[in-house]
Structure formats: C-alpha cells, structure tokens
Amino acid sequence: MELPCAYGLLLHPTSLPGPWGVGVLGEEARGFLRFLKEAGARYWQVLPLGPTGYGDSPYQSFSAFAGNPYLIDLRPLVDRGFVRLEDPGFPEGRVDYGLLYAWKWPALRAAFQGFRQKASPEEKEDFARFQEEEAWWLRDYALFMTLKSHHGGLPWNAWPLALRTREERALKEAEASLAEEIAFHAFTQWLFFRQWGALKEEAEALGIAFIGDMPIFVAEDSAEVWAHPEWFHLDEEGRPTVVAGVPPDYFSETGQRWGNPLYRWEVLEEEGFSFWIARLRKALELFHLVRIDHFRGFEAYWEIPASCPTAVEGRWVKAPGEKLFARIQEAFGRIPILAEDLGVITPEVEALRDRFGLPGMKVLQFAFDNGMENPFLPHNYPEHGRVVVYTGTHDNDTTLGWYRTATPHERDFLKRYLADWGITFREEAEVPWALMRLGMASRARLAVYPVQDVLALGSEARMNYPGRPSGNWAWRLRPGEIKEEHGERLLSLAEATGRV
C-alpha cells in the first residue's frame, strides 16, 4: 500500500478537552479537525474506539464491533430536550473513570427515556433501521451488555450455565424479559455511530483521514468470545486454556501475560476468515487506514498456558498470516493496514509484512540506545519509505519524559545524530520538536506524532504504562492548551519537509 508524503497527529478522543469529564465526538473534536487542517496535517490517529471495562484500556473491549458510549456527546440530546445534565464536578486535565461511570451511564439511560418520549418519527425510524442493518453484531452485543449488567458486572463465563452456553430458550427468555435494557444498549450504539459518521464526513470535507487501531486479539469478557466460543481455545466452563502475551525480553524478565484467549486459527480458516473480514470491513466504515496492534502475531504468536501466572512458560506457535492476508486482499483489493511491527521481529515477520506491501512502524525514542546500525535511525529506513515514523506511541513516555530519563550516552548520541541532519536544540523542551523535525525530514512516507509532544509535555502527560493495571488512559487536553502557534509551527515544519 502506498502512503502519501504527509503527517498527522495521535490523539485519542477521550483526551479531547471539554465539559462532562471525558472527550466526546462533539464541537471539540470538530475543532481539532480544523486545527489539523490549518496545520497542514492529513491524518488523525486514534486508539481503539470500543467500549472499555475494568482498567479502562481501549485494547480490552467488550466488543470487536461496538463503539464506546463514553464518547457520545450528550449536548445534542440536551438540545432536543431528551435529558438534563448536572456536572458532578469533573476534574480538568484527566479522566476520572470511576466518577464518569457513575455519572454517564445514568445520563445515557435518562436520554434514552427522553428519546422514547420525545423523538420524532424520523429519528425513531432511523434507530429502527440501524438496529436492523447492524443486527449481525448488535444483537449479541446488546444482549451481552444487558446480561452483564443484570448479573452485577460478572464476566460471561461466570453467568448461569444456560446463558453461558447460549441455550436458545434461555436467550429468548432474556430477550423478552430484558427488552428495554437491550434496546438501551442498541440506542447507545446508534448515537455513537451517528456522531462518528458525522465527524468522519466533516474530516473528509477538510481533507483529513482517520487512522484507526485494532488489537489483534479480543478480550476474554467480550460479546464475540461469548457468542462464538468455537473460535477460541476455551475449556468447558468458557475459560481460556491458553492465553496471549510476549516472552521475556530486555524489558521484562517474565515477559508480558496479556490474558486474551487465543484463536483457533484452523476454525477461522475453515470459515474463510469471515470474522476478520467482517471486523476489517466494520473498521473501514470508521477509518481510512487501520493500524493492527501486535502484527507479528499473524506470523507466530506466544502461547502461554492459562495456568501460568507469567509469560515465561510459553512457546511460539505458527499462525496462518499469509492465508489471512491473501483473503483480505481478495476481499478488499488493496490492504489498508499499517503493521505494528515492534518488538521481537524475525525475517519471517518482515517477509509477511513486505509480501503484502504493508507499512511498518519506526519509533524515534528507540533509536539512540546503541550504534549507527539501529533500524529506528532514519538513515536506515528502507528506500521505498513505506514506513510510518513516530516520536513515540501511546505505550511510550512522552518524548520530553523520555529525554529526561535518557542515559548520558543516549543524550550525547542524540545530539550528534541530530547535528548531522542540521538539527540542534538548546533547551530540553525543544527535544520533542527536534525529533519531530527529524522524522519529517526522513524518507518515511508518513510521520505521526502524539499531541503531547507538540505541547512538549513531560511524563505527567503519559497515556499508558504497559503492565500497570490501573491509572492509565486518563490524560486530557485542557481547554485552550493547544494553540494557533502550535499549528503554525507544525505547518512551517511540514512545508519545509514537503509534507503539505
């Protein structure tokens, strides 16, 4: 896949400024689109948009297809008279997910009741049409969320046996007795997809494209694992027998045990990889490009016995990546996927990526810990430039935070390397801009930078600490924090490097 010579910014919608405790798909999102346009950017990259649960991670969603109700802008529903809102005292600059959970779900339920009483016939007809068109995933999702709520938030494999195993009679009884709650969860999805669709239309009118993000694995406690246990390695109780992760490495002596159930790839292949085709087709309704997290898992994945508390006792198992991407190519023509090819990358993984022309990733924060052969240094990027360069990702510290904790060797190497590119800095607050300039000057076709680096923020603005169970995903922009002069500086940099 060929990328334009362009740049974009990484900002999850929850990090947008505004009232009501979390960023939403409203005026602030449209304002960020206008900022991107004026700054000469072509892309807005986001994290996964699915509904989140315990831990608040967008990479552990209750559904592979649904949208996150937290992102719904309630102000249009206030304007329609469906609901009245009272601010419980949300903090600025961070998402308080506990307070948000206690406030937003009741507000959404009140809005649903207002909708049922006051919506126009056209609105009700549109909602009914949405339920019919999206029933192929929405029915399972809405019932899953309803049953989860009805059972005190327990995971599906702790529900009563008849519901856990989806006995037809039990499902029909639940659908009849819990019909209003099921309709409510469908309503939240109608709102989300209508608001995102309007935002996407505005983006396209401004010449801005969305880069989405898709985890390779799905969460154990999700509608898909409950509805299709045959796709996953589960025992008779619905619990994973083997789980996903990565082996021990330089960063972790025990590796990372993610806990996601692993696919029964032979079953998915027998079905023509229909789950993946549907998943990607749905993603492409939302985004123009899709970054798939942990791409190397399509070539081989680290299989950990579920009984093991760490990732040490695992093994590499081959995956049918070539067959899968051939099927995707057959279904979509071009493959609009960015490969997150970080970590332990083998020649086989590189061959799979290159066989289908998928752009990989380069992270500048990884470039300065050894010598000139480091593949993350821009002079080592492939001549075709089919890579996306980042200063850092959501899993990294901010660039300023990284520099403040860098070793003397890394700092010295950074300064010398930048000087070879004609880039200098005097103050540490200029380091993020120096690396952004380096990335834009490289042969990488696309450069994407976290907004935290545009603002030269420190570790207090970090989005995620991998392995930390709570306290992540909370950073937000404050109102007015990103300014016109930031856009002007980005535009100047993009013009100087031919990315406008």
N, C-alpha and C positions, 0 to 999 in steps of 0.2 A: 504494500500500500504506500502510495506517495503522499507525503505531507507537504503543505505549503511552507515556505520560509516565513515563519511567523513566531509570535509569542503569546502567552496567556498567563493568567493568574490562578492560583489554587486557593479557594475559599469555600468551606462547607457552608451551606445556607444557615445552619444553626448558629454560625458565627457572625451573621449579619447583625447590625445594630437595630435598635428599635424597642418599643414597649413590649410588655407581656412576657418577658423572661427568656425568650429564645428568638433567633432569627426566623423569619417566615417568608412565604412567597408573595410578598406584597410590595409596597412602594420602595422599601429599602433595597429589595432585590432588583427592581427596575432601575433604581438609582445606581446600583453597582454596574448594571449593564451599560448605562450611559457613561459611567466613569471609564469602563473598558474601551468603549468606542472612542472617547476623546483622547485616551492614552495610546491609541493605535494598536490595541490588543485584538486578537482574533478569537481567543478561546477563554472560556471559564471552566475550570476543572473543579469537580465536586467529589465528595466521598460517597459511598453507597447511600441511597435515599430510603432504604427500607425501614419499617417500624422497629424500634430498638426496645430492648428489655433490660434485665439486670446488667449493670455495668455500663449501660448506655452506649455500647460500641456499635457503630454502623456496620461493622463486619460480623456481627452476631444478630441477625434479624429474624423476626418471627415469620418472614415470608421472602421468597425469592422474587416475588412479583409486586407486592403491595408497596405503597408509599407511606412515609412516616407522618402520622396525624399531627405530631408536634409542629410540623412545618406549615400547617394550614393557617392562613391569615384570617382571623375571625372578624376583622373590621368590616368587610363587606356584608357579613351576616348581621352585624350591629346595624349597619345602614338599612338593611332590609327589615329590621325590626324583629329578627328571629331570636336575638339574645341580647342581654345587657351584661356588661363586664365591669368588674371591680378589681383594681390592681392590689394584690395582696402584699405588695412591697418587694418586688423582684429586684435583685442586685443588678448593677450595671457592670459590664465587662466580663461576666461569667454566667454560665447557665447553672442554676440550682435545680438539678433534675428532680430531687425529692419534692421541692415546692412546685415545680412545673407539673409533675404527675398529679399532685393533689389538686391542682387548680384547673389544668387544661381539659382533663377528661370530663369532669362535671360541666365545664363550659361547653364542650362539644355536645354533650348529651342534651343540655338545655337548648342549644342551637338546633339540634335535630327535632326536638319537640316544637320549637318555633317554626321550623320548616314545614312540619306536617300540618300545622295550623294555618300558616300564612303564605306558603309558597304559591306561585302562580301555576296554572295548569301546564304551561310550557316547561317550567322548572321541574315539576313532578314527572312530566313525560320524559324529560331528558335524563332524570335519575333512573327511571324505569328502563329506559333504553340502555343506559350504562350497565345496569345490572344484567341485562340480557346479553349484551355483547361481551362482557367480561366474565360471564358465569364460569368459564372453563378454569379459572383460578380463584375468582372472587367467592364462589360458593364455599369452597374448602377453607379459604382464609377467614371469612366472616364467621363461619361455624366454629372454626378453631379458636378464634379470639373470644367468642361468646362462651364456649365451653371452658376455656382457660379462666375467664373471669368468674364463671359460675362455680368453679372448683377452687376458688381462692388463690388463683395465680399459679397453681401447681403445673409442672410440665406435663405434656400429654401422656407420657408413659407412666404417670402416677394416677391417672384417671381410673374410674371403674372399668373393668375388663371389657364390657360390651362397647363402650365408647373408645377405649384404647384400640380395640381390634376392628372398629368401624362396622359393627353388626348393623345391617340395614334397618332393622326395626328400631334399634336404639337411636340411630341417626334421625330417622323420621319423627320419632317422638320428641327429640331435642329440637328439631326444626319447627315443630308445631308449638311446643310449649315456650320456646325462647325466640319466637319470630321477631319480636320488636327489637331485642338486643342484636340479633343477626342483621336486621335492616339498618340499625345504627352503625355497625361497623362497615357495612356497604356504603352508607352515607359518607363516612369519613373518607373513604377511597374516592368516591365521586368528587368530593371537594378537592382532595389533593390533586387528582389528575386533571381536573378542570383548571385549577390555578397553575399547575406546572405547564399545562398546554398553552395557556395564555402567555406565560413567561417565555416559553420557547418561541412562540410566534414573534414576540417583541424582540427577542435576541436575533432571530433570523432577519427581521427587518433592519436591524442595526449592523448586520454582517458578523455577528458573534455566534460561535458554535460552542456547544457544550461537550465536555469530556466527562463521561461518567466513570464509575468504578464498580467492579463486580468481583466479589470474593469468589475464589474457585470452589470453596466448599460452602455448604449451608449449615445452619445451626441445628443442633440436635432437637431443640424445642422449637420446631417450626412447622408450619402447615404442610410443607412438602414432605417432610420425613413422616409425619403422622398419616398423610393421605397416600403415600407411596413407599411403605417400608421395604417393598421388594427392590427398590433402587439402592438400598444401603445395607451395610454389614451390621445387622441387628440380631439380638437374641429373641427368644420367645416373649420376653417381657417388654420388648421395644427399646432395649438399651444397646448402645453400640458395643460390638465385640472388639473392634479395632478403631483407633481414632487418629486424627491428623496431627501433624506437627513438623518440626525440623530437628535434625540431630544435633548433638553437642558440637560447638564450634568455638572460635576465638572469643566470642562474646558471651557464651554461656556453657558452663561445664556440663550441665544436664540437658541442654537443648531447650526447645520450646514445645510444650504439650498443649496444643490448642483445644483438643477435645471434640472437634467436629467429627461426626460419623463419616466414614469413607464410602465412596461409591462402589457399588457392584458394577464395575465397568462392562462386564460381559452382558449384563441385563440391559444397560443403557444402549450398548451397541446393537443388541438384538432388536431393540425398538427404534433403530435408526437415529439414535441420539436425539429423540424428539424433545426430551426435557431441555437439552442445551439449545436446540433450535428455537423452541418457544421462549426460553429465557433471554436469548440474544435478540430475538425479534421484539420482545417487550422492551428491552433496554434501548433499542434503536428508535422506539417511539419517543423516548425521553431525551436521548443524547445523539450526538453526531458521531462520536467516537467512544469506544468503551475500553478502559484500562482493566485488564483482568489481573487480579492480585495472585501472586504465587504461581506464575506461569510455568515454572519448572515442574510443577506437579502434573502437568499434562504429559511429560516425558517419563517421569518416575516420581513417586511420592513416598514419604517416610511414613511407614505403617507402624503404629505403636499399639501393643496390646492394651485394651481398655483398663485392665487391672493394674497397669504400671503407673505410678504417680508422677514419673518424669518421662522425658523423651529418650532416655539413654538406651532402653531395651527395644529399639525399633529396627526396621530393615527397609531397604529400598525395594519398591515394587513397581514394575513397569506399567505404564498407562498407555492407552491407545490414542495418543495425541495426534498422530498423523492421520488416522482414520477419522477422528473427530473433526479436524480442521478441513479435511477433504470434503466432509459432509457439509460443513459450514460454508465452504467455498461454493459448493454445488447449490446451496440454498440461497445465498446472498450475492453471488458473483465475486465482488471484492470482499475482503475480510476487514471490517472496520474496527480492528482491535489493536490496542497498544499492549505489549507484553511487559509485565513487571518481572524482569529477568534479573533481579538482585539475589544475593545470597550465593549458595553453592551451585555454580553454573558449570555444567560439563559440556564437552563438544557435542554430545547428543542433543542437549537442550538448545544450544546455538543452532545446530542443524535444523531442528524442528522450527525454530523461530524464522530462520532465513529461508527455509523451504517454502514458507507461505508469505514471505515478504513483510513480516510484522516488525514494526519499530520496537526497539528495546529502550531501556532507560539508563541514563547516566546521572549520578548524583555527585555534585562537586565536593560536598563535605567528605566524601570517601577518597578523594584524590591525592591527599597530601601526606599520607602516613608512611610512604616508602619512596621508591625511586621513580625515575622517568618512564618506566615501563607500566606504571599503574594504568589500567584500562579506563579509569574515570578521568584521567587528564585529557583535556580537549585535543591535544595533538595526536592522541591515539584513537580518536573516533574514526569509524570507517569512512572511507572516501565518499560513499554514497550518501552519508549523512542521515541515514534512516534511523535516527535515534531522537529521543526527547531528553533534553538536559534539564535538570533541576538543581537548585542550590541545595535543597533538602526536601523531604516528604513529610507527611503527617506523622510518621514514626520517628523522625529526627528531631533533635533540638532545633530551635531557630538558628540561623547562621551566626548571629551575634552571640547567642548562648554557646554554640559550638566553638567559636573562636576564643571565647573567654576561658574555656576549659581545654583548649588545644595544647599539645606539648610544645616546648620551645623549638623542637625540630620541625613540627608541622607549621608553626608560625613563620619560621625562617624560610622553609621551602615555599610556602605560600607567597611570601613577599618576592622571593627571587623569581618564581614562576610567573607571577603577575607582571613583574618588570619586563620579562621577555615579550610580553604582549602589549607593552606600553601602558600598563595599568598600575597606578600607585594609590596609596591611601596614607593619611596622616593620623587619623583617629580610628579607634576600633568601631565606632558607629558607622564608618564608611565601608567596613568589610563586606556587609551584605550587598551593597551596590557594586563593589569591586567584583564580587563573584557573579552577580547578575550580568555585568558588562562582559566578563569572561565567557559566560555561557552564550550570550547573544553574539559574541564575536566568533564563536566556534562554528564548525561546519554542521553541527546538529540542525536538522531542519526545523525543529520546534523547541522552544525554550518555555518552561513553565515554572513560575516562582510563587511560593506561599506569600500571601499578603503580609504576614508578619515580617518578612524580610524587606518588603517595600517600606515598611514603617520602621525598620531597624530595631525591632523589639528583642528583648532578651528572653531568658528561659522561662520567665513568668508567663509568656505567651505560647508556650509549647502546647501542642494539641494532644499528644499521646505519648505515654511512657510504656513501651511494649513490656508485658509481663506484670504491670501494676494493675491490680483488679478493680480499682475504683479511682475516682478523681480525674479521669481523662475526659476528652471531648468537650470541655466546658468553656474554652476561651471564646470571647466575643469581642468584636469591634465596639468601641464606644461611639456614640453619635458625634459626627464631625471629625473623627480621628483620621480618616483617610481624606486627604485634601487635594485641591486642584493642583497644587505644586508637585505632589507626588505623580499625578498623571502627566504633567508637563515634562517632568524629568524622565519618566518612562518613555514617553513619545520621542523625546530627543535621543534617548539611547537606542530605541528601535529604528529611528530614521538613520542614525549613524551606522547601524549594522545591517541595513537593508531588510528589516523585518516588518515594514509597514506596507 
